[in-house]
């Protein structure tokens, strides 16, 4: 074992009181954060001394699965399988929120109210979310902590970004300044009721971020994907069967790569030549698996993740279902061949058995008047890819919808 790994293992054992455990396995993970920085973590699996690997290859109850950032030595994930802990002199909580917050601050280096705030609290479990001086952040970071009836820590996870910036700007945007956007964001969609096996045609608000000065908008769904928006056409199908290949998400990462902080291949932009090769690879794949679909698919975007180029496709002609037809395709970046794909058509086919929505009589203008009093503008710091910084925005949202057939105003929580 690498001496640097051994030091981190011993540090972890002492930190969590794992004296009654032994190290069963360890591995390295490599991810790219929202700022396009490469992050390496060491994952470790500690078995209780009395336990062995189960016959089905699953970890025995009480196993401690722990992940640590090797650069800053902050723990990103701690899981005790089935909530059982055999730790000695580990972390024990009395259930007081002040104690939990103080522990999270010590472990993360973050400050409550400045970097994170309570999102939800349940018995033996607390969810925190990222903030900037108590204002929400998007994309958000999340912290989850659990403890059992004895008060022993059974889960701790930190995910996403917790930005630290100085804020001088006051939130000044209000709903009166964005009347035109409020009406634009009302969309007519078919929403499925799984209990009733029926589709409902409703008017709902599509969330969007508006900058504090009201001059521009940022889409609610924020991705780092490179936009393509290329319709795929072909003249003839490809008479060759497509064979799915196993996707190795983990890959092999050495200690040398991790401790040298070797940049991940996922941080590099996709060149024009690579984009052309990806379009060609997707076209050949569609010619094999969807030979009659020329012109029916749009290659929306490309991104790098876990050593593959991910291509997102959407149907060129969409209906107004809340769930749209789309496909994810994984491309080998060395040979530019499609290795695997996932199509959501199976999920959408279930809607064919649903009773169709009643004919709508309510207009978009009617719906706007009914929903106007329910609009919300929530201050939110949004990471803007163009400026590569967090921008103060208002999140335009509405928790209510209008039934297009009956005109009834219904909370989205009830649908």
PyMOL commands that set and color helices and strands:
alter all, ss='L'
color gray80, all
select helices_A, chain A and resi 3-16+81-83+97-108+175-184+255-259+265-267+272-289+345-353+364-374+412-414
alter helices_A, ss='H'
color red, helices_A
select strands_A, chain A and resi 21-32+38-48+64-69+75-80+116-122+125-132+135-138+142-147+153-159+186-193+198-205+208-211+217-219+226-232+297-305+308-315+326-332+337-343+375-384+389-398+400-403+409-411
alter strands_A, ss='S'
color yellow, strands_A
deselect
rebuild
show_as cartoon
